[in-house]
Amino acid sequence: MTTERDTDIRLPMREDLRVGNQFPDFELPEVSGRMWRLSRLLGDYPGVLHFSRGAFCPKERRMALNLVQHFQPELFVNSCTLITVMAGDRLDAMELRDSSGAMWTFLVDEDRSLLYELQMVDTTDDLHGHIYIPYTFVLDHDRTIYKIYNGWWYLGRPTVEELRMDLRALMMRRDDWVYPGTGQPGWEPGQVERLFNKPPGS
């Protein structure tokens, strides 16, 4: 895992993919063929961007199951995004998604153009060809890289709790993180009553 205090470590990927920099605003198709741009998927909220080795990898299957069981139920209520990117055949992406019960977005880099552009190439698998080194990026809403996890060893992959805490830290930067009730800066006397069309003191 790479954090702000050890960004001098040379990771096997493009030099500018470092904490504090913006992730490239790439565009890829999901398994259905519909095109998605990263910035559109994130919207106004932070998210998790995971580059997967493929359905053949037991570490990927275990990570996907963990996310499905303990993280996916929160995705629909926490406003954050989870995205998986895979190189090669979209049927492989469908296999990992469907076998794990995942319901988040799976993007497919069929011609591996993004793989080579990002220079995150794993060349150790003779059977499956060039695939992604399994990095996980935690991104702010504007694609700024907050955290990088290198999952070549399984213990380098983020736990559900680590992802939850990373996203919480990013969400806490929002102006609306705390409910702006009476007495908070920016609220005037009687504003709560006016909000509900009630006379002050009633």
C-alpha positions in Angstrom: 0.0 0.0 0.0 1.3 3.4 -0.9 0.3 6.5 1.1 1.3 10.2 1.2 4.4 9.5 3.3 6.0 7.0 0.9 5.2 8.3 -2.5 8.9 8.1 -3.4 8.6 4.3 -3.8 8.8 3.5 -7.5 5.7 1.4 -8.5 5.5 -0.4 -11.8 3.1 1.9 -13.5 3.0 5.3 -15.2 5.1 7.9 -13.3 2.3 10.4 -12.8 -0.1 7.9 -11.1 0.8 9.1 -7.6 -1.1 10.2 -4.5 -2.2 13.8 -5.0 -2.4 13.7 -8.8 -5.5 13.3 -10.9 -6.2 9.9 -12.4 -6.7 10.1 -16.3 -10.3 10.5 -17.3 -10.4 7.3 -19.5 -13.4 5.9 -21.3 -14.2 2.2 -21.6 -17.2 0.0 -22.3 -18.9 -2.0 -19.6 -19.8 -5.6 -20.2 -23.0 -4.6 -22.0 -21.1 -2.5 -24.4 -22.2 0.9 -23.1 -19.4 3.4 -22.9 -18.6 5.1 -19.6 -16.1 7.8 -18.7 -14.5 7.7 -15.3 -15.6 11.2 -14.4 -19.2 10.4 -15.1 -19.1 7.3 -13.0 -17.7 9.2 -10.0 -20.1 12.1 -10.4 -19.8 14.4 -7.3 -18.6 11.7 -4.9 -15.4 9.7 -4.2 -15.0 6.1 -5.4 -12.8 3.0 -5.6 -11.2 2.0 -8.9 -9.9 -1.6 -8.9 -7.8 -3.1 -11.8 -8.4 -6.9 -11.8 -6.2 -9.7 -13.0 -9.2 -11.7 -14.2 -11.7 -14.3 -13.1 -9.1 -17.1 -13.3 -7.2 -15.6 -10.3 -8.3 -16.9 -6.9 -7.2 -13.7 -5.2 -9.5 -11.7 -7.4 -12.4 -14.1 -6.7 -11.8 -13.8 -2.9 -11.6 -10.0 -3.1 -14.8 -9.8 -5.2 -16.7 -12.0 -2.7 -15.5 -9.9 0.2 -16.7 -6.7 -1.5 -20.0 -8.3 -2.4 -20.7 -9.6 1.1 -19.5 -6.6 3.2 -19.2 -3.5 0.9 -21.7 -3.8 -1.9 -24.8 -3.4 0.4 -23.5 0.0 1.4 -22.9 1.2 -2.2 -26.5 2.0 -2.7 -26.8 4.2 0.3 -23.3 5.8 0.8 -23.3 7.7 -2.6 -19.8 6.4 -3.4 -18.8 4.3 -6.5 -16.9 1.0 -7.0 -15.5 0.3 -10.5 -13.6 -2.8 -11.7 -11.5 -2.7 -14.9 -10.3 -5.8 -16.6 -8.2 -6.4 -19.7 -9.2 -8.7 -22.6 -12.4 -10.6 -23.2 -15.6 -9.2 -21.7 -16.9 -12.8 -21.1 -14.1 -13.0 -18.4 -15.4 -9.9 -16.8 -18.9 -11.2 -16.9 -17.8 -14.5 -15.3 -16.1 -12.6 -12.3 -19.1 -10.3 -11.9 -21.8 -13.0 -12.2 -20.1 -15.7 -10.2 -19.5 -13.4 -7.3 -22.9 -11.6 -7.4 -21.3 -8.2 -8.0 -23.7 -5.4 -9.1 -21.2 -2.6 -9.5 -19.7 -1.4 -12.8 -17.3 -3.7 -14.7 -15.4 -2.0 -17.5 -13.5 -4.0 -20.2 -10.2 -3.0 -21.8 -10.6 -5.3 -24.7 -7.7 -4.1 -26.8 -5.6 -3.5 -23.7 -5.0 0.1 -24.9 -5.5 1.5 -21.4 -3.4 -1.2 -19.8 -0.4 -0.1 -21.9 -1.2 3.6 -21.5 -1.1 3.2 -17.7 1.9 0.9 -17.9 0.4 -1.4 -15.3 1.3 -4.6 -17.2 1.6 -8.0 -15.6 3.5 -10.3 -17.9 3.8 -13.3 -15.6 0.9 -15.3 -16.9 1.7 -17.1 -20.1 -1.8 -18.5 -20.5 -3.8 -15.2 -20.2 -1.4 -12.8 -21.8 -0.8 -9.3 -20.6 -3.1 -8.4 -17.7 -3.4 -5.7 -15.1 -1.2 -5.6 -12.0 -4.0 -5.6 -9.4 -3.9 -2.0 -8.2 -6.7 -0.4 -6.3 -7.0 3.4 -6.3 -9.2 5.4 -3.9 -10.2 8.6 -5.8 -11.8 11.8 -4.7 -14.8 13.1 -6.7 -12.4 15.1 -9.0 -10.3 12.0 -9.7 -7.5 13.1 -7.3 -5.7 10.0 -6.1 -6.1 9.7 -2.3 -4.7 6.2 -1.7 -3.0 3.4 -3.8 -3.0 -0.3 -2.8 -0.8 -2.7 -4.7 -2.4 -6.2 -4.5 0.2 -8.3 -6.1 0.4 -10.1 -2.8 -3.1 -10.6 -1.4 -2.2 -8.8 1.8 -1.5 -5.7 -0.2 -5.1 -5.5 -1.2 -7.4 -3.2 0.7 -9.8 -4.6 3.3 -13.4 -3.6 3.3 -12.8 -1.6 6.5 -9.8 0.2 4.9 -11.9 1.2 1.9 -14.7 2.3 4.2 -12.4 4.5 6.2 -10.8 6.0 3.1 -14.1 7.0 1.7 -15.2 8.4 5.0 -12.1 10.6 5.1 -12.9 11.9 1.6 -16.6 12.4 2.4 -15.7 14.3 5.5 -14.2 17.0 3.3 -17.6 17.9 2.0 -19.3 21.1 3.3 -22.5 19.2 3.9 -20.9 16.3 5.9 -22.5 17.6 9.2 -26.2 18.5 9.1 -26.4 22.3 9.2 -28.9 22.6 12.1 -29.7 25.6 14.2 -26.6 27.3 15.6 -24.3 26.1 12.8 -22.4 28.7 10.8 -24.5 30.1 8.0 -27.8 29.6 9.7 -29.8 32.6 10.8 -32.3 32.8 13.7 -35.7 31.5 12.6 -34.3 29.8 9.5 -35.4 26.3 10.6 -38.9 27.5 11.2 -39.1 29.3 7.9 -37.9 26.1 6.2 -41.0 24.3 7.4 -43.3 27.3 7.0 -43.8 27.6 10.8 -43.9 30.8 12.8 -40.9 31.2 15.1 -41.6 29.9 18.5 -44.6 27.8 17.5 
